[in-house]
Amino acid sequence: MEWTMSWKVTIAGWGVSASLVVQAFAAALPLSDSFEFQSNGSAPIASNGWGMAGSAQAWVTNNSDQTVALLNWAFGTGVGYPMSDVTHTQILEVSGSVSNLFGTTGEQNLWFDFMLAPQAWTGAAPPALSASALCAFYVTPDGDLGLARASEPGLPASNLWTILPGVGIATDAWSRITVQWVGGVDTAFFSVRINGGSPVSHVSGWSAPDETSSRNGPWFPCPNAAARLTPASFNLTGRSHFDDWRLSNVQPSMDPALIPTAVITPVTDPEGGGISPGPLVEVPAGGAPQFAIQALPYHHITALFTNRVPVVHDFMTDRTGRFNFVWASVPVGWHTLEADFAPDRTPIGTSIPWLLHYYPGVEDFDAAALSDTDGDTVPAWVEYLVGTDPDDPESVFQIAGQGVEGGSNYLIWISRDEADLPPFIIQRKTSLASPSWQEVGTQPRSTHLVTNLWFDTNSVPGSYYRIEVQYP
Protein backbone atom coordinates (compact mmCIF):
# COMPACT_ATOMS: atom_id res chain seq x y z
CA MET A 1 0.00 0.00 0.00
CA GLU A 2 1.32 3.40 -0.75
CA TRP A 3 0.49 6.68 0.94
CA THR A 4 1.56 9.77 -0.91
CA MET A 5 1.41 13.51 -0.30
CA SER A 6 4.01 15.86 1.05
CA TRP A 7 4.03 12.64 2.91
CA LYS A 8 3.50 9.25 1.33
CA VAL A 9 2.70 5.76 2.64
CA THR A 10 3.39 2.62 0.61
CA ILE A 11 2.21 -0.93 1.10
CA ALA A 12 3.84 -2.87 -1.69
CA GLY A 13 5.16 -6.17 -2.92
CA TRP A 14 8.85 -7.03 -3.11
CA GLY A 15 11.07 -4.57 -4.94
CA VAL A 16 9.74 -1.21 -3.74
CA SER A 17 12.44 -0.74 -1.09
CA ALA A 18 15.47 -2.34 -2.67
CA SER A 19 17.72 0.48 -1.42
CA LEU A 20 17.01 -0.37 2.22
CA VAL A 21 19.58 -2.47 4.02
CA VAL A 22 17.30 -3.89 6.72
CA GLN A 23 16.64 -7.63 6.39
CA ALA A 24 12.98 -8.47 5.75
CA PHE A 25 11.45 -11.52 7.40
CA ALA A 26 8.41 -13.71 7.05
CA ALA A 27 5.61 -12.06 9.01
CA ALA A 28 3.97 -13.78 11.98
CA LEU A 29 0.72 -11.91 12.54
CA PRO A 30 -0.23 -9.73 14.24
CA LEU A 31 2.60 -7.18 13.94
CA SER A 32 2.54 -3.85 15.73
CA ASP A 33 4.63 -0.97 17.02
CA SER A 34 3.57 1.76 19.46
CA PHE A 35 7.05 3.40 19.73
CA GLU A 36 6.43 3.68 23.48
CA PHE A 37 9.41 1.61 24.56
CA GLN A 38 12.17 3.43 22.69
CA SER A 39 14.29 6.35 23.85
CA ASN A 40 13.38 9.86 22.74
CA GLY A 41 15.19 10.79 19.52
CA SER A 42 16.05 7.24 18.50
CA ALA A 43 15.39 5.66 15.09
CA PRO A 44 12.59 3.06 14.85
CA ILE A 45 13.87 -0.36 15.85
CA ALA A 46 15.29 -2.45 12.98
CA SER A 47 14.39 -5.70 14.74
CA ASN A 48 10.74 -4.65 14.43
CA GLY A 49 11.21 -4.50 10.65
CA TRP A 50 11.95 -0.77 10.31
CA GLY A 51 14.62 0.69 8.07
CA MET A 52 15.40 4.01 6.41
CA ALA A 53 16.76 4.96 3.00
CA GLY A 54 19.09 7.44 4.73
CA SER A 55 20.04 8.59 8.22
CA ALA A 56 17.78 10.71 10.46
CA GLN A 57 14.68 10.41 8.27
CA ALA A 58 12.43 9.13 11.07
CA TRP A 59 12.78 9.26 14.84
CA VAL A 60 10.78 8.57 17.98
CA THR A 61 9.70 11.69 19.86
CA ASN A 62 7.70 12.63 22.95
CA ASN A 63 6.68 15.96 21.37
CA SER A 64 3.99 17.11 23.80
CA ASP A 65 2.07 19.14 21.20
CA GLN A 66 1.56 16.05 19.05
CA THR A 67 0.80 13.66 21.88
CA VAL A 68 -1.75 16.11 23.32
CA ALA A 69 -3.30 16.39 19.84
CA LEU A 70 -3.42 12.59 19.65
CA LEU A 71 -5.21 12.41 23.00
CA ASN A 72 -7.60 15.17 21.91
CA TRP A 73 -8.42 13.10 18.83
CA ALA A 74 -9.32 10.08 20.99
CA PHE A 75 -11.49 12.12 23.33
CA GLY A 76 -13.11 14.02 20.47
CA THR A 77 -13.95 11.11 18.16
CA GLY A 78 -14.74 8.42 20.70
CA VAL A 79 -12.79 5.98 18.51
CA GLY A 80 -10.17 3.76 20.10
CA TYR A 81 -6.56 3.57 19.02
CA PRO A 82 -5.26 0.66 16.92
CA MET A 83 -3.26 -0.24 20.04
CA SER A 84 -5.58 0.68 22.91
CA ASP A 85 -3.63 -1.27 25.53
CA VAL A 86 -0.61 1.07 25.63
CA THR A 87 0.00 4.63 26.78
CA HIS A 88 0.32 7.25 24.05
CA THR A 89 3.20 9.51 25.04
CA GLN A 90 5.54 8.86 22.08
CA ILE A 91 5.13 8.93 18.31
CA LEU A 92 7.24 8.54 15.18
CA GLU A 93 8.13 11.74 13.34
CA VAL A 94 8.94 11.26 9.65
CA SER A 95 10.91 13.64 7.45
CA GLY A 96 12.17 11.51 4.60
CA SER A 97 11.50 7.83 3.98
CA VAL A 98 11.01 4.96 6.43
CA SER A 99 9.79 1.42 5.70
CA ASN A 100 8.67 -1.67 7.54
CA LEU A 101 9.67 -4.76 5.56
CA PHE A 102 7.40 -7.25 7.28
CA GLY A 103 7.71 -9.92 4.58
CA THR A 104 5.09 -12.12 2.99
CA THR A 105 2.35 -13.52 5.20
CA GLY A 106 0.55 -16.09 3.08
CA GLU A 107 -2.72 -14.41 4.07
CA GLN A 108 -5.29 -13.27 1.51
CA ASN A 109 -7.13 -10.91 3.87
CA LEU A 110 -5.00 -8.32 5.68
CA TRP A 111 -5.79 -5.25 7.78
CA PHE A 112 -3.38 -2.31 8.02
CA ASP A 113 -4.35 0.01 10.89
CA PHE A 114 -2.44 3.11 12.07
CA MET A 115 -2.61 6.71 13.29
CA LEU A 116 -1.39 9.42 10.94
CA ALA A 117 -1.06 13.21 10.96
CA PRO A 118 0.10 13.97 7.39
CA GLN A 119 1.17 16.99 5.41
CA ALA A 120 -0.99 17.61 2.34
CA TRP A 121 0.25 16.90 -1.16
CA THR A 122 0.69 20.22 -2.97
CA GLY A 123 2.35 19.09 -6.20
CA ALA A 124 0.93 20.11 -9.56
CA ALA A 125 0.47 16.41 -10.43
CA PRO A 126 -0.21 13.33 -8.29
CA PRO A 127 2.89 11.53 -6.98
CA ALA A 128 4.60 8.84 -8.99
CA LEU A 129 3.30 5.31 -8.48
CA SER A 130 5.93 2.62 -7.97
CA ALA A 131 5.84 -0.59 -10.01
CA SER A 132 5.14 -2.74 -6.96
CA ALA A 133 2.61 -0.58 -5.12
CA LEU A 134 -0.63 -2.35 -4.20
CA CYS A 135 -2.36 0.54 -2.42
CA ALA A 136 -1.54 4.25 -2.57
CA PHE A 137 -3.06 7.39 -1.06
CA TYR A 138 -2.40 11.06 -0.58
CA VAL A 139 -4.35 13.93 0.99
CA THR A 140 -5.19 17.17 -0.77
CA PRO A 141 -5.09 20.60 0.96
CA ASP A 142 -8.92 20.40 1.01
CA GLY A 143 -8.83 17.18 3.05
CA ASP A 144 -9.86 14.91 0.16
CA LEU A 145 -8.24 11.52 -0.35
CA GLY A 146 -6.23 10.76 -3.48
CA LEU A 147 -6.37 7.03 -4.13
CA ALA A 148 -4.46 4.88 -6.66
CA ARG A 149 -6.41 2.10 -8.35
CA ALA A 150 -6.59 0.05 -11.48
CA SER A 151 -9.36 1.02 -13.88
CA GLU A 152 -10.38 -2.62 -14.13
CA PRO A 153 -9.29 -5.71 -12.20
CA GLY A 154 -6.19 -7.31 -13.69
CA LEU A 155 -5.13 -4.35 -15.84
CA PRO A 156 -1.88 -2.98 -14.35
CA ALA A 157 -1.28 -0.71 -17.33
CA SER A 158 -4.39 1.31 -16.44
CA ASN A 159 -3.35 2.57 -12.99
CA LEU A 160 -5.26 5.74 -12.14
CA TRP A 161 -5.42 8.36 -9.40
CA THR A 162 -8.91 9.13 -8.16
CA ILE A 163 -9.93 11.87 -5.72
CA LEU A 164 -12.44 10.79 -3.05
CA PRO A 165 -14.07 14.01 -1.82
CA GLY A 166 -15.44 14.76 1.63
CA VAL A 167 -13.13 12.45 3.57
CA GLY A 168 -12.00 15.31 5.84
CA ILE A 169 -8.38 14.46 6.66
CA ALA A 170 -6.93 17.81 7.77
CA THR A 171 -3.28 18.67 7.20
CA ASP A 172 -1.15 17.84 10.26
CA ALA A 173 -4.22 16.59 12.16
CA TRP A 174 -4.52 13.05 13.46
CA SER A 175 -6.72 10.44 11.78
CA ARG A 176 -7.02 6.70 12.20
CA ILE A 177 -6.54 4.99 8.83
CA THR A 178 -7.71 1.39 8.38
CA VAL A 179 -7.05 -0.40 5.09
CA GLN A 180 -8.34 -3.88 4.24
CA TRP A 181 -6.54 -5.78 1.45
CA VAL A 182 -8.14 -8.85 -0.14
CA GLY A 183 -6.11 -11.02 -2.52
CA GLY A 184 -7.21 -13.34 -5.32
CA VAL A 185 -5.91 -15.55 -8.10
CA ASP A 186 -5.45 -12.82 -10.70
CA THR A 187 -6.17 -9.59 -8.86
CA ALA A 188 -6.63 -7.93 -5.48
CA PHE A 189 -8.86 -5.25 -3.97
CA PHE A 190 -8.63 -2.85 -1.05
CA SER A 191 -10.94 -0.58 0.94
CA VAL A 192 -10.17 2.28 3.34
CA ARG A 193 -11.87 3.57 6.49
CA ILE A 194 -11.24 6.90 8.26
CA ASN A 195 -11.67 7.20 12.05
CA GLY A 196 -13.63 3.98 12.34
CA GLY A 197 -16.30 4.92 9.81
CA SER A 198 -17.71 2.86 6.98
CA PRO A 199 -15.41 2.11 4.04
CA VAL A 200 -15.16 5.15 1.76
CA SER A 201 -17.24 4.62 -1.42
CA HIS A 202 -16.89 6.11 -4.89
CA VAL A 203 -18.46 5.64 -8.31
CA SER A 204 -15.20 4.04 -9.48
CA GLY A 205 -15.32 1.39 -6.74
CA TRP A 206 -16.99 -2.02 -6.64
CA SER A 207 -19.65 -3.10 -4.16
CA ALA A 208 -17.59 -6.20 -3.21
CA PRO A 209 -14.45 -7.98 -4.48
CA ASP A 210 -16.61 -10.79 -5.87
CA GLU A 211 -19.22 -8.40 -7.34
CA THR A 212 -17.13 -6.63 -9.96
CA SER A 213 -20.18 -6.08 -12.14
CA SER A 214 -21.67 -3.76 -9.52
CA ARG A 215 -20.01 -0.32 -9.25
CA ASN A 216 -20.32 2.69 -6.91
CA GLY A 217 -18.87 0.92 -3.86
CA PRO A 218 -15.92 0.89 -1.42
CA TRP A 219 -13.69 -1.75 -3.10
CA PHE A 220 -10.94 -0.64 -5.48
CA PRO A 221 -8.79 -2.88 -7.70
CA CYS A 222 -5.16 -2.72 -6.59
CA PRO A 223 -2.68 -1.27 -9.07
CA ASN A 224 0.00 -3.76 -10.16
CA ALA A 225 -2.08 -6.66 -8.80
CA ALA A 226 -1.84 -8.61 -12.07
CA ALA A 227 1.89 -9.09 -11.34
CA ARG A 228 0.67 -11.48 -8.59
CA LEU A 229 2.25 -9.30 -5.89
CA THR A 230 1.23 -9.68 -2.26
CA PRO A 231 1.90 -7.10 0.46
CA ALA A 232 5.41 -7.31 1.87
CA SER A 233 6.39 -3.77 2.92
CA PHE A 234 4.93 -0.58 4.33
CA ASN A 235 6.56 2.76 3.53
CA LEU A 236 6.07 6.41 4.52
CA THR A 237 7.76 9.15 2.54
CA GLY A 238 7.67 12.90 3.13
CA ARG A 239 6.62 14.67 6.34
CA SER A 240 4.14 13.23 8.82
CA HIS A 241 3.56 12.08 12.38
CA PHE A 242 2.79 8.39 12.78
CA ASP A 243 1.77 6.06 15.62
CA ASP A 244 0.15 2.73 16.55
CA TRP A 245 1.08 0.74 13.44
CA ARG A 246 -0.66 -2.65 13.37
CA LEU A 247 -0.91 -5.41 10.74
CA SER A 248 -3.34 -8.28 11.31
CA ASN A 249 -5.53 -10.84 9.57
CA VAL A 250 -8.38 -10.00 11.99
CA GLN A 251 -10.65 -6.98 11.62
CA PRO A 252 -9.56 -4.26 14.09
CA SER A 253 -11.80 -3.08 16.89
CA MET A 254 -12.86 0.56 16.81
CA ASP A 255 -14.13 0.55 20.38
CA PRO A 256 -12.82 3.29 22.68
CA ALA A 257 -10.64 2.37 25.63
CA LEU A 258 -12.66 0.76 28.40
CA ILE A 259 -11.02 2.95 31.08
CA PRO A 260 -11.47 6.74 30.77
CA THR A 261 -8.23 8.68 30.77
CA ALA A 262 -6.88 11.54 32.85
CA VAL A 263 -4.04 13.59 31.40
CA ILE A 264 -1.80 15.68 33.68
CA THR A 265 0.62 18.36 32.49
CA PRO A 266 3.30 19.31 35.05
CA VAL A 267 4.14 23.04 35.02
CA THR A 268 7.35 24.36 36.60
CA ASP A 269 10.00 27.07 36.39
CA PRO A 270 13.03 25.17 35.00
CA GLU A 271 15.37 27.60 36.77
CA GLY A 272 13.95 26.52 40.12
CA GLY A 273 13.20 22.83 39.76
CA GLY A 274 11.07 20.22 38.04
CA ILE A 275 8.35 17.57 38.35
CA SER A 276 8.79 13.92 37.43
CA PRO A 277 7.30 12.21 35.50
CA GLY A 278 6.56 14.62 32.66
CA PRO A 279 6.10 16.48 30.39
CA LEU A 280 2.75 14.73 29.89
CA VAL A 281 1.28 12.01 32.08
CA GLU A 282 -1.65 9.86 30.98
CA VAL A 283 -3.29 7.73 33.68
CA PRO A 284 -6.58 5.89 34.11
CA ALA A 285 -9.25 8.19 35.50
CA GLY A 286 -9.73 7.56 39.20
CA GLY A 287 -6.13 6.44 39.61
CA ALA A 288 -3.52 7.80 42.03
CA PRO A 289 -0.34 8.76 40.16
CA GLN A 290 2.74 9.70 42.17
CA PHE A 291 4.94 12.68 41.34
CA ALA A 292 8.33 13.78 42.64
CA ILE A 293 8.74 17.54 42.96
CA GLN A 294 12.46 18.30 43.02
CA ALA A 295 14.05 21.73 43.54
CA LEU A 296 17.46 22.56 42.10
CA PRO A 297 20.41 22.82 44.53
CA TYR A 298 20.03 25.75 46.95
CA HIS A 299 16.33 26.10 46.07
CA HIS A 300 13.21 24.96 47.90
CA ILE A 301 9.53 24.35 47.16
CA THR A 302 7.18 27.14 48.17
CA ALA A 303 3.81 25.93 46.83
CA LEU A 304 2.11 23.16 44.85
CA PHE A 305 -1.16 23.48 42.91
CA THR A 306 -3.53 21.00 41.27
CA ASN A 307 -5.56 22.80 38.61
CA ARG A 308 -4.47 26.07 40.33
CA VAL A 309 -5.88 24.96 43.70
CA PRO A 310 -3.19 24.91 46.45
CA VAL A 311 -2.20 21.53 47.84
CA VAL A 312 -2.63 21.58 51.61
CA HIS A 313 0.89 21.52 52.99
CA ASP A 314 2.90 24.03 55.07
CA PHE A 315 5.92 24.49 52.84
CA MET A 316 7.07 27.48 54.92
CA THR A 317 7.46 25.35 58.06
CA ASP A 318 8.48 22.18 56.26
CA ARG A 319 11.23 23.78 54.14
CA THR A 320 12.23 21.11 51.62
CA GLY A 321 13.80 20.67 48.22
CA ARG A 322 11.95 17.42 47.47
CA PHE A 323 8.32 16.48 47.93
CA ASN A 324 6.55 13.29 46.91
CA PHE A 325 2.95 13.91 45.99
CA VAL A 326 0.20 11.38 45.28
CA TRP A 327 -2.74 12.82 43.35
CA ALA A 328 -5.58 10.62 44.54
CA SER A 329 -8.65 9.85 42.40
CA VAL A 330 -7.74 11.99 39.41
CA PRO A 331 -10.94 12.64 37.44
CA VAL A 332 -11.23 12.15 33.70
CA GLY A 333 -10.01 15.03 31.54
CA TRP A 334 -7.09 17.45 31.38
CA HIS A 335 -5.29 18.69 34.48
CA THR A 336 -2.25 20.68 35.56
CA LEU A 337 0.18 20.13 38.42
CA GLU A 338 2.17 23.29 39.12
CA ALA A 339 5.07 23.84 41.52
CA ASP A 340 6.61 27.11 42.70
CA PHE A 341 10.23 27.32 43.84
CA ALA A 342 12.37 29.96 45.54
CA PRO A 343 16.12 30.28 46.17
CA ASP A 344 17.61 29.53 49.59
CA ARG A 345 18.83 32.69 51.33
CA THR A 346 21.35 33.77 53.92
CA PRO A 347 20.06 35.08 57.28
CA ILE A 348 20.04 38.64 55.91
CA GLY A 349 18.02 37.61 52.85
CA THR A 350 20.61 37.22 50.07
CA SER A 351 19.94 34.54 47.44
CA ILE A 352 22.52 31.75 47.66
CA PRO A 353 22.22 30.88 43.90
CA TRP A 354 22.87 34.60 43.21
CA LEU A 355 25.99 34.54 45.40
CA LEU A 356 27.24 31.37 43.65
CA HIS A 357 26.77 33.06 40.29
CA TYR A 358 29.12 35.90 41.24
CA TYR A 359 31.34 33.95 43.67
CA PRO A 360 31.68 30.41 42.22
CA GLY A 361 32.87 27.86 44.74
CA VAL A 362 32.25 30.04 47.77
CA GLU A 363 31.40 28.09 50.94
CA ASP A 364 30.86 30.85 53.50
CA PHE A 365 27.71 32.47 52.13
CA ASP A 366 27.33 34.88 55.04
CA ALA A 367 30.81 36.27 54.47
CA ALA A 368 30.21 36.53 50.72
CA ALA A 369 27.01 38.51 51.31
CA LEU A 370 28.91 41.00 53.50
CA SER A 371 31.88 41.33 51.13
CA ASP A 372 32.64 44.29 48.85
CA THR A 373 34.81 42.73 46.15
CA ASP A 374 34.49 45.62 43.69
CA GLY A 375 35.41 48.24 46.28
CA ASP A 376 32.47 50.57 45.69
CA THR A 377 31.62 50.61 49.44
CA VAL A 378 28.33 48.72 48.76
CA PRO A 379 28.26 45.16 50.19
CA ALA A 380 27.07 42.26 48.04
CA TRP A 381 23.79 41.85 49.93
CA VAL A 382 22.79 45.42 49.01
CA GLU A 383 23.83 44.93 45.39
CA TYR A 384 21.60 41.86 45.31
CA LEU A 385 18.59 43.80 46.60
CA VAL A 386 19.02 46.73 44.21
CA GLY A 387 20.04 44.66 41.18
CA THR A 388 23.60 45.85 40.56
CA ASP A 389 26.76 43.88 39.74
CA PRO A 390 28.96 43.18 42.81
CA ASP A 391 31.98 42.70 40.51
CA ASP A 392 31.64 46.08 38.77
CA PRO A 393 32.40 49.29 40.74
CA GLU A 394 30.60 51.36 38.10
CA SER A 395 27.39 49.38 38.50
CA VAL A 396 25.48 51.51 40.99
CA PHE A 397 21.87 51.96 41.97
CA GLN A 398 20.79 55.43 40.91
CA ILE A 399 18.22 57.31 38.90
CA ALA A 400 19.80 57.44 35.44
CA GLY A 401 17.27 59.71 33.79
CA GLN A 402 14.24 61.83 34.47
CA GLY A 403 11.92 64.13 32.57
CA VAL A 404 8.38 65.01 31.61
CA GLU A 405 6.32 63.50 28.79
CA GLY A 406 2.64 64.05 28.12
CA GLY A 407 2.26 65.93 31.39
CA SER A 408 3.67 63.05 33.46
CA ASN A 409 7.01 62.93 35.26
CA TYR A 410 9.09 59.83 34.53
CA LEU A 411 12.10 58.10 36.06
CA ILE A 412 14.69 55.76 34.47
CA TRP A 413 16.99 53.35 36.30
CA ILE A 414 18.86 50.20 35.27
CA SER A 415 18.72 47.02 37.31
CA ARG A 416 19.14 43.29 36.87
CA ASP A 417 17.10 41.52 39.49
CA GLU A 418 15.82 38.22 40.78
CA ALA A 419 12.14 37.95 39.82
CA ASP A 420 11.18 36.67 43.29
CA LEU A 421 12.28 39.90 45.00
CA PRO A 422 9.64 42.43 46.03
CA PRO A 423 8.97 45.23 43.52
CA PHE A 424 10.73 48.57 43.61
CA ILE A 425 8.78 51.18 45.57
CA ILE A 426 8.68 54.72 44.17
CA GLN A 427 8.22 57.48 46.73
CA ARG A 428 7.59 61.21 46.32
CA LYS A 429 7.50 64.45 48.27
CA THR A 430 7.17 68.07 47.20
CA SER A 431 9.44 69.61 49.80
CA LEU A 432 12.86 68.45 50.95
CA ALA A 433 12.06 69.94 54.33
CA SER A 434 9.21 67.47 54.78
CA PRO A 435 10.27 64.50 56.98
CA SER A 436 7.96 61.96 55.24
CA TRP A 437 7.81 60.35 51.79
CA GLN A 438 4.61 59.25 50.05
CA GLU A 439 4.49 55.94 48.16
CA VAL A 440 3.17 56.68 44.65
CA GLY A 441 3.92 53.51 42.67
CA THR A 442 5.73 50.20 42.29
CA GLN A 443 7.77 48.52 39.55
CA PRO A 444 7.92 44.69 39.27
CA ARG A 445 11.31 42.98 39.14
CA SER A 446 12.75 41.33 36.03
CA THR A 447 15.21 38.46 35.52
CA HIS A 448 17.13 40.19 32.73
CA LEU A 449 18.98 43.45 32.27
CA VAL A 450 16.31 46.10 31.87
CA THR A 451 15.93 49.82 31.67
CA ASN A 452 13.16 50.51 34.14
CA LEU A 453 10.84 53.27 32.96
CA TRP A 454 8.18 54.48 35.38
CA PHE A 455 5.62 57.28 34.81
CA ASP A 456 3.99 59.28 37.58
CA THR A 457 0.54 59.62 36.04
CA ASN A 458 -0.57 61.84 38.93
CA SER A 459 2.40 64.18 38.79
CA VAL A 460 2.65 67.14 41.14
CA PRO A 461 4.76 70.19 40.20
CA GLY A 462 8.03 70.51 42.12
CA SER A 463 8.21 66.83 43.09
CA TYR A 464 11.22 64.94 44.45
CA TYR A 465 11.51 61.14 44.04
CA ARG A 466 13.39 58.26 45.54
CA ILE A 467 13.32 54.49 44.87
CA GLU A 468 13.23 52.06 47.77
CA VAL A 469 13.95 48.34 47.95
CA GLN A 470 12.89 45.98 50.73
CA TYR A 471 14.00 42.61 52.07
CA PRO A 472 12.14 39.63 50.57
BELGI-V206875 format. One line per field, one symbol per residue. ss: DSSP state (H for helix, E for strand, - for the rest). Layout:
ss = ???
This chain:
ss = -EE---EEEEEE------------------EEE------------HHH-EEE-----EEEE--HHHHHHHHHHHHHH-------------EEEEEEEEEE--------EEEEEEEEEE--------------EEEEEEE-----EEEEEE-----HHHEEEEEE----------EEEEEEEEE----EEEEEEE-------EEEEE--------EEE-EEE---HHH-----EEEEEEEEEEEEEEEE------------EEEEEEE-----EEEE----EEEE----EEEEEEE---EEEEEEEE--EE-----------EEEEEE-----EEEEEEEEEEE-E-----EHHHHHHH------HHHHHH---------HHHHHHH--------------EEEEE--EEEEEEEE--------EEEEEE--------EEEEEE------EEEEEEE-------EEEEE----
